[in-house]
């Protein structure tokens, strides 16, 4: 089981990196703890983690109007981790492209 599912690359996270805040966002497993996330990031990207903040993002409710009627649904919940690295460390998500 991998704890890190994917990096979250948005305007907000890119802006935090440009300002030198050294914060990176990841989508993680719902049952993952802060210590597990810290260990996984340090092992995978070979950096030192200062702190980890987590939050659970609730799925959005959606509905579509079709010929057969209204179809209602919901996107999945997921857990987001904001990882702060120590000074002098950085993660380059594009080096393997």
Secondary structure as GFF3:
##gff-version 3
##sequence-region A 1 97
A	DSSP	beta_strand	4	8	.	.	.	ID=ss1
A	DSSP	alpha_helix	11	18	.	.	.	ID=ss2
A	DSSP	beta_strand	23	28	.	.	.	ID=ss3
A	DSSP	alpha_helix	34	45	.	.	.	ID=ss4
A	DSSP	beta_strand	49	57	.	.	.	ID=ss5
A	DSSP	beta_strand	61	66	.	.	.	ID=ss6
A	DSSP	beta_strand	69	74	.	.	.	ID=ss7
A	DSSP	beta_strand	78	85	.	.	.	ID=ss8
###
